Amino acid sequence: MRKYIYTFLIIIIVIGSLLLVNNLGIISFRQWGENIIQSTPFVKEYVRTAEEYEEVVAEMEELEEEKSDLKEQVEEMRQENNEFEERITELEENNKELKNELMETQKQQASQQENFEKLLKIYENMDPEKAANILNNLNRDFAMKILRGLSDKDAATILESMSVEDAVDFSQDLQ
């Protein structure tokens, strides 16, 4: 029985000595154990140290922050996109209105041009003295427009029917 007690005491002394050496930092059993585990080919690939784990955690936090930033950017872009779509819709409506106005203006101009051509035919068929008298009483710009629209022959006969002073004024304006 003494043998067992001595063996037990020796084991306790050895274990206590090893713990004391470990606590004093002379030998690190943890480091020694990690080295043994990491040197095993199969385990070596899968064991991560605390530093590697912290790096992975830090990287995950960075990725989460980037993900959050990207979500904010996506939301901002969606808002901008919605604003652009609203603006495009507004511009398309304005474009339709402008096209309608343009078509209406073109119709009016065509109608005015048609009416002006009829007026020119009337002046062509009118007595030159009466046409000259009417042109003298019209707005000067409008009278000039009529003279320019007439054929050279008709304009010449109307100018001949005017007084010399009026014919001179109209001739100078025709230049």
Residue pairs with C-beta under 8 A, 6 or more apart in sequence:
18 27
18 29
21 27
22 28
22 29
34 47
34 49
37 43
37 47
38 44
38 47
48 56
116 145
116 149
117 149
119 146
120 146
120 149
120 150
123 131
123 146
123 150
123 154
123 158
124 150
124 151
124 154
126 134
128 157
128 158
128 160
128 161
129 161
131 158
131 161
132 158
132 159
132 161
132 162
132 166
135 143
135 146
135 147
135 158
135 162
135 170
136 143
136 162
136 166
138 146
140 173
143 170
144 170
144 173
144 174
147 155
147 158
147 159
147 170
147 174
148 155
148 174
150 158
155 174
159 167
159 170
159 171
160 167
162 170
